[in-house]
């Protein structure tokens, strides 16, 4: 049981450190965009797979550009320009 707790605590610490890196120290951290998109790929997955039977992320990208300008963060590893 002790090993299981150590693994869970390690995973939680790793997740927290990764979130801090992506929000503040990543090369694309200064690009405007939704914070949730900067943290995880689940942001895109929600629009592609869940919302209105999928395939809606393309339209969301247009909304993001209208809200955040010509350069926007799409995912933690992607940016988009218009």
Residue, then its C-alpha position, 0 to 999 in steps of 0.5 A: x500500500x505504501x508504494x501505491x501511495x508514493x506512485x499516486x503522490x508522484x503522479x500528482x506532483x508531476x501533473x502539478x509541475x507540468x501545469x506550472x511549466x506550461x502556464x508560465x515557462x513554456x515558450x508559448x506561455x506568453x501567447x494569448x488563448x484559453x488557459x485550459x487549452x494551454x494546459x491539456x489536449x482535452x480542450x480540443x478533444x471536447x470540441x472534436x468528440x463531444x460537442x454537437x456530435x464532434x467536428x466543432x473545433x475548426x469553428x472554435x479556432x475562428x472564435x478564439x482568433x476573434x477573441x484573442x487576436x491573430x495569434x492564439x494558443x490552441x493546445x499546450x504544444x500548438x499555436x495558430x495564426x491567421 
